[in-house]
Amino acid sequence: MLAAIVAGAVTQTGDGLGLISTVIGIATVVGGFIAAMITYLLRRRSTTGRVATSDAEVLWQQSQAMREMLLKEKEMAEQQRDKMIEVNAHMVPVLEKIDAALNTMGATMEAFLKERERA
């Protein structure tokens, strides 16, 4: 293929100057393509499996910090919940006694008021 392009260039221009400029143009395009491929392959290989760009790395670090903070808050909330359960476990019998006493007082008051209405 390259030979056909060179032959066509020589035929059209009639001298070697056109041939040289054509070869230089082709070499430039091919060299640019090869350089781009090498850069792409090296860059892809160096960043595979890693978050290395500056913005992505900052976002990753912030999300990791947020996860750690949320896990700590969750553990703290669980501890507070456990403490409240313990406190409520001690309070329930006391509240049941108070409720029973209030029910007794209410019944006594009703009986008293009924006696008073009859008299």
C-alpha atoms as a printed R data frame, in Angstrom:
    type eleno elety resid chain resno       x      y       z
1   ATOM     1    CA   MET     A     1   0.000  0.000   0.000
2   ATOM     2    CA   LEU     A     2   2.800  2.379   0.895
3   ATOM     3    CA   ALA     A     3   4.488  1.540  -2.400
4   ATOM     4    CA   ALA     A     4   1.342  2.489  -4.314
5   ATOM     5    CA   ILE     A     5   1.125  5.839  -2.509
6   ATOM     6    CA   VAL     A     6   4.789  6.557  -3.202
7   ATOM     7    CA   ALA     A     7   4.411  5.573  -6.862
8   ATOM     8    CA   GLY     A     8   1.352  7.815  -7.182
9   ATOM     9    CA   ALA     A     9   3.165 10.728  -5.587
10  ATOM    10    CA   VAL     A    10   6.150 10.364  -7.899
11  ATOM    11    CA   THR     A    11   3.860 10.116 -10.918
12  ATOM    12    CA   GLN     A    12   1.871 13.212 -10.004
13  ATOM    13    CA   THR     A    13   4.760 15.499  -9.141
14  ATOM    14    CA   GLY     A    14   7.388 14.173 -11.449
15  ATOM    15    CA   ASP     A    15  10.149 14.825  -8.958
16  ATOM    16    CA   GLY     A    16  11.343 13.497  -5.622
17  ATOM    17    CA   LEU     A    17  10.215 16.558  -3.638
18  ATOM    18    CA   GLY     A    18   6.559 15.504  -3.677
19  ATOM    19    CA   LEU     A    19   7.626 12.014  -2.677
20  ATOM    20    CA   ILE     A    20   9.525 13.306   0.351
21  ATOM    21    CA   SER     A    21   6.643 15.461   1.544
22  ATOM    22    CA   THR     A    22   4.235 12.540   1.145
23  ATOM    23    CA   VAL     A    23   6.495 10.184   3.105
24  ATOM    24    CA   ILE     A    24   6.961 12.787   5.836
25  ATOM    25    CA   GLY     A    25   3.207 13.286   6.082
26  ATOM    26    CA   ILE     A    26   2.547  9.545   6.328
27  ATOM    27    CA   ALA     A    27   5.348  9.112   8.882
28  ATOM    28    CA   THR     A    28   3.912 11.953  10.981
29  ATOM    29    CA   VAL     A    29   0.433 10.428  11.022
30  ATOM    30    CA   VAL     A    30   1.726  6.933  11.812
31  ATOM    31    CA   GLY     A    31   4.097  8.277  14.493
32  ATOM    32    CA   GLY     A    32   1.291 10.257  16.124
33  ATOM    33    CA   PHE     A    33  -0.950  7.218  16.156
34  ATOM    34    CA   ILE     A    34   1.773  5.018  17.673
35  ATOM    35    CA   ALA     A    35   2.592  7.638  20.331
36  ATOM    36    CA   ALA     A    36  -1.086  7.950  21.247
37  ATOM    37    CA   MET     A    37  -1.443  4.163  21.552
38  ATOM    38    CA   ILE     A    38   1.664  3.876  23.743
39  ATOM    39    CA   THR     A    39   0.450  6.692  25.990
40  ATOM    40    CA   TYR     A    40  -3.005  5.131  26.271
41  ATOM    41    CA   LEU     A    41  -1.663  1.668  27.092
42  ATOM    42    CA   LEU     A    42   0.804  2.938  29.699
43  ATOM    43    CA   ARG     A    43  -1.762  5.193  31.353
44  ATOM    44    CA   ARG     A    44  -4.416  2.463  31.417
45  ATOM    45    CA   ARG     A    45  -1.981  0.012  32.960
46  ATOM    46    CA   SER     A    46  -0.834  2.438  35.670
47  ATOM    47    CA   THR     A    47  -4.366  3.370  36.780
48  ATOM    48    CA   THR     A    48  -6.033 -0.045  36.638
49  ATOM    49    CA   GLY     A    49  -7.715 -0.934  39.936
50  ATOM    50    CA   ARG     A    50  -6.845  2.351  41.624
51  ATOM    51    CA   VAL     A    51  -8.522  5.662  42.193
52  ATOM    52    CA   ALA     A    52  -5.653  7.938  41.306
53  ATOM    53    CA   THR     A    53  -7.161 11.053  39.800
54  ATOM    54    CA   SER     A    54  -7.133 14.007  42.148
55  ATOM    55    CA   ASP     A    55 -10.901 14.643  42.252
56  ATOM    56    CA   ALA     A    56 -11.827 10.979  42.511
57  ATOM    57    CA   GLU     A    57  -9.246 10.382  45.222
58  ATOM    58    CA   VAL     A    58 -10.550 13.296  47.304
59  ATOM    59    CA   LEU     A    59 -14.135 12.064  46.917
60  ATOM    60    CA   TRP     A    60 -13.064  8.534  47.863
61  ATOM    61    CA   GLN     A    61 -11.317  9.765  51.004
62  ATOM    62    CA   GLN     A    62 -14.334 11.856  51.976
63  ATOM    63    CA   SER     A    63 -16.700  8.920  51.501
64  ATOM    64    CA   GLN     A    64 -14.417  6.690  53.584
65  ATOM    65    CA   ALA     A    65 -14.365  9.308  56.369
66  ATOM    66    CA   MET     A    66 -18.154  9.602  56.233
67  ATOM    67    CA   ARG     A    67 -18.538  5.812  56.491
68  ATOM    68    CA   GLU     A    68 -16.251  5.670  59.504
69  ATOM    69    CA   MET     A    69 -18.116  8.545  61.169
70  ATOM    70    CA   LEU     A    70 -21.493  6.899  60.530
71  ATOM    71    CA   LEU     A    71 -20.263  3.578  61.921
72  ATOM    72    CA   LYS     A    72 -19.075  5.315  65.091
73  ATOM    73    CA   GLU     A    73 -22.409  7.123  65.436
74  ATOM    74    CA   LYS     A    74 -24.251  3.832  64.935
75  ATOM    75    CA   GLU     A    75 -22.203  2.136  67.649
76  ATOM    76    CA   MET     A    76 -22.817  5.082  69.995
77  ATOM    77    CA   ALA     A    77 -26.566  4.967  69.297
78  ATOM    78    CA   GLU     A    78 -26.610  1.212  69.990
79  ATOM    79    CA   GLN     A    79 -24.830  1.768  73.306
80  ATOM    80    CA   GLN     A    80 -27.301  4.486  74.277
81  ATOM    81    CA   ARG     A    81 -30.192  2.219  73.297
82  ATOM    82    CA   ASP     A    82 -28.810 -0.581  75.463
83  ATOM    83    CA   LYS     A    83 -28.458  1.793  78.419
84  ATOM    84    CA   MET     A    84 -32.041  2.991  77.963
85  ATOM    85    CA   ILE     A    85 -33.280 -0.596  77.860
86  ATOM    86    CA   GLU     A    86 -31.484 -1.298  81.138
87  ATOM    87    CA   VAL     A    87 -32.922  1.840  82.761
88  ATOM    88    CA   ASN     A    88 -36.417  1.050  81.496
89  ATOM    89    CA   ALA     A    89 -36.110 -2.524  82.710
90  ATOM    90    CA   HIS     A    90 -35.687 -1.164  86.251
91  ATOM    91    CA   MET     A    91 -38.409  1.437  85.792
92  ATOM    92    CA   VAL     A    92 -41.154 -0.880  84.519
93  ATOM    93    CA   PRO     A    93 -41.800 -2.609  87.882
94  ATOM    94    CA   VAL     A    94 -41.848  0.765  89.638
95  ATOM    95    CA   LEU     A    95 -44.299  2.169  87.079
96  ATOM    96    CA   GLU     A    96 -46.508 -0.916  87.414
97  ATOM    97    CA   LYS     A    97 -46.678 -0.370  91.191
98  ATOM    98    CA   ILE     A    98 -47.537  3.303  90.687
99  ATOM    99    CA   ASP     A    99 -50.240  2.339  88.156
100 ATOM   100    CA   ALA     A   100 -51.734 -0.193  90.555
101 ATOM   101    CA   ALA     A   101 -51.716  2.388  93.383
102 ATOM   102    CA   LEU     A   102 -53.417  4.973  91.161
103 ATOM   103    CA   ASN     A   103 -56.074  2.432  90.117
104 ATOM   104    CA   THR     A   104 -56.716  1.642  93.784
105 ATOM   105    CA   MET     A   105 -56.936  5.341  94.613
106 ATOM   106    CA   GLY     A   106 -59.335  5.890  91.723
107 ATOM   107    CA   ALA     A   107 -61.564  3.059  92.860
108 ATOM   108    CA   THR     A   108 -61.495  4.399  96.418
109 ATOM   109    CA   MET     A   109 -62.398  7.894  95.201
110 ATOM   110    CA   GLU     A   110 -65.299  6.547  93.146
111 ATOM   111    CA   ALA     A   111 -66.603  4.643  96.132
112 ATOM   112    CA   PHE     A   112 -66.225  7.721  98.326
113 ATOM   113    CA   LEU     A   113 -68.090  9.934  95.827
114 ATOM   114    CA   LYS     A   114 -70.901  7.405  95.465
115 ATOM   115    CA   GLU     A   115 -71.238  7.258  99.290
116 ATOM   116    CA   ARG     A   116 -71.306 11.001  99.438
117 ATOM   117    CA   GLU     A   117 -74.043 11.235  96.766
118 ATOM   118    CA   ARG     A   118 -76.215  8.797  98.683
119 ATOM   119    CA   ALA     A   119 -75.902 10.727 101.884
